[in-house]
Amino acid sequence: MGRIAYAFALAALVLGGPARAEDMPVIKVEMRDGTIIPDVIEVPANTRFKLEISNTGKSPAEFESTELKREKALAAGATSAIVFRTLDPGRYDVFDDFHPDAKATLVAK
C-alpha cells in the first residue's frame, strides 16, 4: 500500500471509527448516606452510556441492581463509573446494598 493510500485509510479509521468513550452520554448519580439522587435515573435506551456514581456521604455505599446484574461499591468520597453497552427500554430497580431503604429506578427510554 502506498503512503497516500495508507494515510487515507488511517484517516478514515480515526475519523469514521466507532464512538470513543468521551463521546458517550454520561449520566451522574449521587449516593449520600442512604439516599440515591436522583431517585429516577433516566438513561438512553439502545445506546452505549456511562453511569458516573459519586458517594458524597460519610459512609460506604453500593450501587446495585439485581435485574441489570451490576454493582459498584464506593468508599465515602469516592467516584466511579459503570459503562453499559446497551440497555433495552424499560424500568430497572436499583438500591444501595449498605442502606436497604435507599432505592431508585433506572428508566431507559
N, C-alpha and C positions, 0 to 999 in steps of 0.2 A: 504494500500500500504506500502510495506516495505521501510526502509530507503534507500537502494541501488536503488530500482526501482524509488523512489521519486527523488533521486539525478540525475539519468539518464534522467528522464522526465524534470527536471528543466534545466539540461544542454542542452537538445535538444531544449527546448523553447528559451533559451538565445542565443545559437549558431546558431540555424536554424530559428529564428523568422523573422518577417518582417524587412525590411530595416529601420534603425534608421535615425533620422533627420540629423545626422552628416555624414551619408553615401550618401545622395542625392546630385546631382550636384548643385553647387551654381554659378549662373550667376550674375556678377556685372554690375550695371548700374549707371552712374553718371549723375546727373542733376545739371546744373550750370547756373543760371540766364538766362534762355531761351534757353538752349542747352541741348539735351539728347545725352549722349555719352555711347556707340556707337549709330549711327543712324540706324544701322541694328543689332538687338539683336538676336543672334542665340541661340536657346534652343532645348533640345531633345524632340522629339515628343513621345507620348505614354509612358512617363516616369515622375515620380514624381520629381520635382525640386524646388529650391528656387531662387527667384529673389531678390537679395540684392540691395537696392536702396539707394544711398548716395546723399544728397543735399550738394554740396561743394560750392554753391553760397551764396550770401548775402541776397537773397530774398526767400520767401517761394516757394515751388514747389509742384505740384500734378501730380504724375504719374497716368495716366488714360487710359483705353481702353473701349470703348462702346461695342465692339464686345466680349471682354472677360468678361465684367461686373465686372471689377476690378478697384479700385482706391486706392491711398495711398498718403495722404497729408504729407509733410515734412517741418518742420521749417528749416531755414538756419542752416547748420552744422549738421543736423540730418541724421541718417541712420536707415532704417527699412527694412522689408522683406515681400514678398508675397510668400506663398507656393502654387504651382499648383499641384494638384493631378495627372492629365494627361492633355495633350493638343493634339488635332488632328493635323496632319501635315497641314501646311498652313501658310498664311501671315496674320498678325493682326496689325492694326494701333494702335499706342499709341501716347499720346500727354501730354503736360504739361498744365493743365487747367488754371494755373496762367499766362502762357506765350503762347498765342494762336499760335504763329509761330513755337514753339518748337514741332517738330514731329519726330517720329521714326517708324520703322517697326519691329515687333517681328516675327521671322521666326522659326517655329517649323519644324524640319526635322529629 
